[in-house]
């Protein structure tokens, strides 16, 4: 019975100075709301960033010839690609595997030329949510001699379906490679090289153009669950068909982007620290003021036989109730913010009065429109932070109560 009565007394005591209690609750609520809003925005941005990064750009795992990642030389190819793909696809954790060819070329519509990149793909292997063609390809897009061009590339040079592109480059033997291709359609991709420079064709057309046999520069692998990436890398590295190739998880392929993602996680912790400060300031101030104002009352309770422990529990209960009410209000505000923005998305450009646009960053096309996301762990982090802060904030008031002399306190 002692605990319920302590809680009732604690709740009643918070109502003695409602303005001060409401200010403390407001500070905590604003802190929790700020944390949840920032966490939702960063989660949405990071999730979209990771989906694009581990989707068509890098995949979960990459396989290629040694040194190709550094040199990007057209002759650093992997041979017998079909056998390698068969070995990779036989792994139970592999969901998709696709081979790609990359080659810089000079493209021309008439007399003027412009730089571009041939991207040779297997269309069927790329038609999934994480592939280069998640929406599929229009009929006839990959007929012999037909290509797709990146939408940004097409817009820059006024390329429309039906036009013919003359391509000139270098084949794997160092000789001149040239060909004439018909533009079947444009393709929008989150991969910068495809969107802004890409001429996408089938592996067969790319091999014929570049005088390749059954070769490719890169194999992009997507696994069924990101938790098995390291185990899958270990198995594939030991596979006989992949001997002489480099098998890397996505984190080793783009370490600079991994550092940026880690920085985002650190920023969330900084914002969580703001919640600690807001909660500590509100609760500590309320508890200290309450303790000073009630010194005479505490002296009377002590003289009547109420132990310091009971008073300490009462003060702690007041702080915890104050914290939970504040964090509850802040959580409600955060969920309302999420409900309003998660469906329609939040456009940074529109907030500043501009129009939606895309920017290229480290090979990715990132838009200004993003969908905030919030996870139970984010809410729990704020609740735990406020609970711990509540306990820390009452240490000083409790120490003061424990040191009170009943007679001296009653004279205060």
C-alpha positions in Angstrom: 0.0 0.0 0.0 3.0 2.3 0.5 3.7 2.6 -3.2 0.2 3.7 -4.3 -0.1 6.2 -1.5 3.4 7.6 -2.3 2.3 8.0 -6.0 -1.0 9.7 -5.0 0.8 12.1 -2.7 3.5 12.8 -5.4 0.8 13.5 -8.0 -1.0 15.9 -5.6 2.2 17.7 -4.7 2.8 18.5 -8.4 -0.5 20.3 -8.5 0.6 22.7 -5.7 2.4 24.9 -8.2 0.8 24.1 -11.5 2.5 26.8 -13.5 6.0 25.5 -12.6 4.9 21.9 -13.2 3.5 22.8 -16.6 6.6 24.7 -17.6 8.7 21.6 -16.7 6.3 19.3 -18.6 6.5 21.7 -21.6 10.3 21.7 -21.6 10.4 17.9 -21.5 7.7 17.7 -24.2 9.5 20.0 -26.5 12.7 18.1 -26.0 11.1 14.8 -26.8 9.2 16.2 -29.8 12.4 17.7 -31.2 14.2 14.4 -30.8 11.5 12.4 -32.5 11.1 14.9 -35.3 14.8 15.0 -36.0 15.1 11.2 -35.7 12.2 10.7 -38.1 13.7 13.0 -40.7 17.2 11.5 -40.4 15.7 8.0 -40.4 13.8 8.8 -43.6 16.9 10.3 -45.3 19.2 7.5 -44.1 16.8 4.8 -45.2 16.3 6.3 -48.6 20.0 6.8 -48.9 20.8 3.2 -47.9 18.1 1.8 -50.2 19.6 3.7 -53.2 23.1 2.8 -52.1 22.6 -0.9 -51.5 20.1 -1.0 -54.4 21.1 -0.4 -58.0 24.3 1.5 -57.3 26.4 -0.8 -55.1 24.3 -3.7 -54.1 24.9 -5.6 -50.9 28.0 -7.4 -52.3 30.2 -6.6 -55.3 32.4 -9.0 -57.3 35.0 -7.8 -59.8 38.6 -8.3 -60.9 41.3 -7.1 -58.6 42.3 -3.4 -59.2 39.2 -2.7 -61.4 37.6 -0.6 -58.7 40.7 1.6 -58.5 41.6 1.8 -62.2 38.3 1.2 -64.0 40.3 0.0 -67.0 38.1 -1.6 -69.7 40.5 -4.6 -70.0 40.2 -5.6 -66.3 37.4 -8.0 -66.9 36.1 -11.2 -65.3 35.9 -14.2 -67.6 33.4 -17.0 -67.8 30.6 -14.8 -66.2 27.9 -17.4 -66.6 29.7 -19.9 -64.4 30.3 -17.2 -61.8 26.7 -16.1 -61.8 25.5 -19.7 -61.5 27.8 -20.2 -58.5 26.6 -16.9 -56.8 22.9 -17.6 -57.5 23.2 -21.1 -56.0 23.9 -19.6 -52.6 20.7 -19.8 -50.5 21.0 -16.2 -49.1 21.4 -14.6 -52.6 18.2 -13.0 -53.9 19.6 -11.4 -57.1 22.9 -11.3 -59.0 23.5 -9.4 -62.2 26.6 -8.7 -64.3 27.5 -5.3 -65.7 29.8 -3.8 -68.2 31.0 -0.2 -68.1 32.9 1.7 -70.9 33.4 5.5 -71.5 32.5 6.5 -75.0 32.1 9.5 -77.2 28.4 9.8 -78.4 27.1 12.0 -81.2 23.7 12.8 -82.7 25.1 14.8 -85.6 28.5 16.4 -85.8 29.0 17.4 -82.2 30.1 14.7 -79.7 29.7 14.5 -76.0 31.0 12.2 -73.3 28.9 9.3 -72.1 29.2 5.8 -70.5 28.0 2.6 -72.0 26.3 0.4 -69.3 25.8 -3.2 -70.4 23.3 -5.1 -68.4 21.1 -8.2 -68.4 17.6 -6.6 -68.5 15.9 -9.6 -66.9 18.3 -9.7 -64.0 17.9 -5.9 -63.3 14.1 -5.9 -63.2 13.6 -6.0 -59.5 13.1 -3.4 -56.8 16.9 -3.0 -56.2 17.9 -3.3 -59.8 18.6 -0.7 -62.5 15.2 -1.3 -64.1 12.8 -1.7 -61.1 9.8 -0.5 -63.3 10.8 -2.9 -66.1 11.5 -1.8 -69.7 9.2 -0.7 -72.5 8.6 -3.2 -75.4 11.4 -3.2 -77.8 13.7 -1.3 -75.5 16.4 -4.0 -75.8 16.0 -5.2 -79.3 19.3 -5.7 -81.1 20.9 -2.3 -81.6 18.4 -0.5 -79.3 19.4 1.4 -76.1 18.0 3.3 -73.2 19.5 6.6 -72.3 19.5 8.3 -68.8 16.7 10.9 -68.4 19.1 13.6 -67.3 21.4 12.8 -70.2 18.5 12.9 -72.6 17.3 16.2 -71.3 20.7 17.8 -71.5 21.3 16.9 -75.1 17.6 16.9 -76.4 17.6 13.2 -77.1 14.2 11.6 -77.8 13.2 8.1 -78.6 13.8 7.2 -82.2 17.0 9.1 -82.6 20.2 7.3 -83.6 23.4 7.6 -81.5 26.8 7.1 -83.0 29.2 5.7 -80.3 33.0 5.7 -80.5 35.2 4.2 -77.8 38.0 1.7 -77.2 37.5 -2.0 -77.0 39.3 -4.5 -74.7 42.2 -4.9 -77.2 42.9 -1.2 -77.4 41.4 -0.8 -80.9 38.7 1.7 -81.9 35.1 0.6 -81.1 32.3 2.2 -83.0 28.6 1.5 -83.5 25.2 3.0 -84.4 22.4 2.5 -81.9 18.7 3.5 -81.8 17.3 5.3 -78.7 14.3 3.2 -77.6 13.4 5.3 -74.6 14.7 7.2 -71.6 15.2 5.7 -68.1 15.3 7.5 -64.7 17.7 6.0 -62.2 19.0 6.9 -58.7 22.5 6.0 -60.1 24.1 9.2 -61.2 26.3 7.6 -64.0 23.1 6.1 -65.5 20.9 9.1 -65.1 23.3 11.7 -66.3 25.7 9.9 -68.6 24.3 6.4 -69.2 23.6 4.6 -72.5 22.1 1.3 -71.3 22.3 -1.7 -73.6 22.2 -5.5 -73.2 25.3 -7.4 -72.3 25.4 -9.0 -75.7 25.3 -5.6 -77.5 28.0 -4.2 -75.1 30.2 -7.3 -75.7 29.9 -7.0 -79.5 30.6 -3.3 -79.3 33.7 -3.7 -77.1 35.0 -7.0 -78.7 34.4 -8.9 -75.5 33.6 -12.6 -75.2 31.7 -13.9 -72.1 33.2 -11.2 -69.9 32.0 -8.5 -67.6 33.5 -5.9 -65.2 31.2 -6.3 -62.2 28.7 -8.5 -60.6 26.1 -6.8 -58.2 24.7 -9.2 -55.6 21.6 -8.6 -53.4 21.0 -10.8 -50.4 17.7 -11.7 -48.8 18.6 -10.2 -45.5 21.2 -7.6 -44.7 22.2 -9.5 -41.6 23.8 -12.3 -43.7 26.0 -10.1 -45.8 29.3 -11.0 -44.1 28.5 -14.7 -44.0 27.6 -14.6 -47.7 30.8 -12.8 -48.6 32.9 -15.5 -46.8 31.1 -18.3 -48.7 31.4 -16.6 -52.1 35.1 -15.7 -51.5 35.8 -19.4 -51.0 33.8 -20.5 -54.1 36.0 -22.1 -56.8 34.2 -20.3 -59.6 35.1 -16.9 -58.1 38.8 -17.6 -57.6 40.9 -14.6 -58.6 38.1 -12.1 -58.1 37.5 -9.6 -55.3 34.3 -10.1 -53.3 33.5 -7.1 -51.1 30.6 -6.1 -48.9 29.0 -2.7 -49.6 30.6 -1.1 -46.6 34.1 -1.8 -48.0 33.1 -0.5 -51.5 32.0 2.9 -50.3 33.7 3.5 -46.9 33.3 7.3 -47.3 29.5 6.9 -47.4 29.5 4.6 -44.4 31.3 7.3 -42.4 28.6 9.8 -43.4 25.9 7.3 -42.2 27.7 6.9 -38.9 27.8 10.6 -38.6 24.0 10.8 -38.9 23.7 8.2 -36.1 26.0 10.4 -34.0 23.9 13.4 -34.7 20.8 11.6 -33.4 22.7 10.9 -30.2 23.5 14.7 -30.0 19.8 15.5 -30.3 19.1 12.9 -27.6 21.5 14.8 -25.4 19.3 17.9 -25.9 16.4 15.9 -24.5 18.5 15.0 -21.5 19.4 18.7 -20.9 15.8 19.9 -21.4 14.5 17.2 -19.0 17.2 17.8 -16.4 16.7 21.5 -16.5 12.9 21.2 -16.1 12.8 18.5 -13.5 15.8 19.6 -11.4 14.5 23.2 -11.2 11.0 22.0 -10.2 12.3 19.6 -7.6 14.8 22.0 -6.1 12.3 24.8 -5.8 9.7 22.4 -4.4 12.2 21.1 -1.8 13.1 24.6 -0.6 9.5 25.7 -0.4 8.5 22.6 1.6 11.4 22.5 4.1 9.1 23.3 7.0 6.7 20.5 5.8 9.5 18.0 5.6 10.7 18.9 9.1 7.2 18.2 10.5 7.0 14.9 8.6 10.4 13.9 9.9 9.4 14.8 13.5 6.2 12.7 13.2 8.2 9.6 12.3 8.3 9.7 8.5 11.7 8.4 7.5 14.0 10.2 5.0 13.6 7.1 2.8 9.9 7.7 2.4 10.5 11.4 1.6 13.2 10.4 -0.9 10.7 8.0 -2.6 8.1 10.7 -2.7 10.4 13.2 -4.4 11.6 10.6 -6.8 8.0 9.7 -7.7 7.2 13.4 -8.4 10.2 13.6 -10.7 9.4 10.4 -12.6 5.7 11.4 -13.0 6.8 14.9 -14.2 9.2 13.2 -16.7 6.7 10.7 -18.0 3.9 13.2 -18.5 6.3 15.4 -20.4 7.7 12.6 -22.5 4.2 11.3 -23.2 3.1 14.8 -24.4 6.2 15.1 -26.6 5.7 11.6 -28.0 2.1 12.4 -29.0 3.3 15.5 -30.8 6.0 13.5 -32.5 3.5 10.9 -33.7 1.2 13.7 -35.0 4.1 15.1 -36.9 4.9 11.7 -38.4 1.3 11.1 -39.4 1.1 14.4 -41.2 4.4 14.1 -43.1 4.9 10.4 -43.6 2.3 10.0 -46.3 2.8 13.1 -48.4 6.5 13.3 -47.6 8.5 16.4 -46.7 10.0 18.5 -49.4 13.0 20.6 -48.3 12.9 22.6 -51.5 9.2 23.5 -51.1 9.8 24.6 -47.5 12.3 27.2 -48.8 9.9 28.3 -51.6 11.6 26.4 -54.4 10.7 23.4 -56.6 11.6 19.8 -56.0 15.0 18.9 -57.5 17.6 16.2 -57.4 21.3 16.5 -56.6 24.2 14.1 -57.3 26.3 12.9 -54.4 28.9 10.2 -54.5 27.3 8.5 -57.5 23.7 8.8 -56.1 20.8 11.0 -57.4 19.2 12.3 -54.2 15.9 14.2 -54.3 14.7 16.9 -51.9 11.5 14.9 -51.2 11.8 12.4 -48.3 9.4 10.4 -46.1 10.1 10.7 -42.3 10.2 7.3 -40.5 10.0 6.6 -36.8 10.8 3.4 -35.0 9.8 2.1 -31.6 13.4 2.2 -30.6 13.4 6.0 -31.1 10.5 6.5 -28.8 12.0 4.1 -26.2 15.3 6.0 -26.3 13.5 9.3 -25.4 11.5 7.6 -22.6 14.6 5.9 -21.1 16.6 9.2 -21.4 13.9 11.1 -19.5 13.5 8.4 -16.9 17.2 8.3 -16.2 17.3 12.1 -16.2 14.5 12.1 -13.7 16.5 9.9 -11.3 19.6 12.0 -11.7 17.8 15.3 -11.2 16.5 14.4 -7.8 19.9 13.4 -6.3 20.6 16.9 -5.0 17.1 17.4 -3.5 17.3 13.9 -1.9 20.7 14.6 -0.4 19.3 17.9 1.1 16.3 16.0 2.6 18.5 13.3 4.1 20.6 16.0 5.8 17.6 17.9 7.3 17.4 18.2 11.0 13.6 18.1 11.9 13.7 20.9 14.5 15.9 23.2 12.4 13.7 22.5 9.3 10.5 23.3 11.2 11.9 26.7 12.2 12.6 27.5 8.5 
